[in-house]
Amino acid sequence: MTLDLARTVADAVLYEGYLLYPYRATSQKNQARWQFGVLGPPGAAEAGFGEESTMSVECLLSRAAGTARRGDLSRPTVAVYLRFLQLQHRGVERLDPADPGLYAATNALRVDDELLLSWDEAVDHELTWPSLSFDQLADGVRQEVTVAGAEEVEPVTAADGTVVGRVVRRRWPLRAEVTAETSEVDGYLRLRITVENTAPAVPRSRDEAVERSLLGAHLLLEASGTRFVSLLEPPDAAAASAAAACHQSRCWPVMAGPPGTDKVVLASPIILYDHPEVAPESAGALFDSTEIDEI
């Protein structure tokens, strides 16, 4: 229940800025997208084509619940959920009447009363691995992330059944690496998680950089047999040293789930307070063709 509630807020983070009212590709404010949580391929930021390739978060775990001996199967664990969008380009192509086997890319194609536009969409991903024990985290854990590219072709037909074009959706492969480790800090465990885009080649353009970026990237961390400590309102024993010693890069950890719970942390690229909630007025989709900007 706590993780499910945290996901509703995480989904709002994932799609922040994805499409703004009036939800049209031609709208000026929808020309600059993917503003938050972008992990660009290595070298993109230095070349001026994209964002930095890494993000990292440090948060505190209570040591009180983690006193089991090394090797004890009942020991506390932490589950890591990496969530992000993968760019998907929706390209509209017009069939050449003179050559039925030839298609030409176009920005727009009118079919009867419908106007089809070329546009950048996205596919959401949530990746997780077996829960990590304190023993494993003390030794350090490294996980590879591989997301395949794909191409999907959809024919476009007019009302009379004539094929007039096609829609080609393309996704590019993604590669990343997640590392997790803990260290002792004044009776607490400091958990550090780093996500790094490890795309093999330096992009040659801004478009190429976005194609190989993790978009809206953030983390959900779920504790079992232990609890997280708030960094916004840490207990007095942790405030002066343990909490102050935590460093963040391009994201910030907040307690997620219902107020009073301490099992889930959201590492968000957007500034939030502990236990954020989606407003009841926004219970529907985040871009559902209504003016939710007023809510």
Salt bridges, closest charged atoms under 4 A:
ASP4 OD1 - ARG7 NH1 3.41
ASP11 OD1 - ARG83 NH2 2.61
GLU51 OE1 - ARG250 NH2 3.72
GLU58 OE2 - ARG192 NH1 2.83
GLU93 OE1 - ARG166 NE 2.57
ASP120 OD1 - HIS89 ND1 2.77
GLU121 OE2 - ARG90 NH1 3.00
GLU121 OE1 - ARG169 NE 3.13
GLU126 OE2 - ARG7 NH2 2.76
GLU126 OE1 - ARG83 NE 2.71
ASP135 OD1 - ARG70 NH1 3.81
ASP135 OD2 - ARG75 NE 3.46
ASP139 OD2 - ARG70 NH2 2.76
GLU151 OE1 - ARG170 NE 2.94
GLU152 OE2 - ARG171 NH1 3.31
GLU154 OE1 - ARG169 NH1 3.08
GLU177 OE1 - ARG142 NH1 2.64
GLU184 OE2 - ARG63 NE 2.86
GLU208 OE1 - ARG204 NH2 3.25
GLU211 OE1 - ARG212 NH1 3.19
ASP293 OD2 - LYS29 NZ 3.80
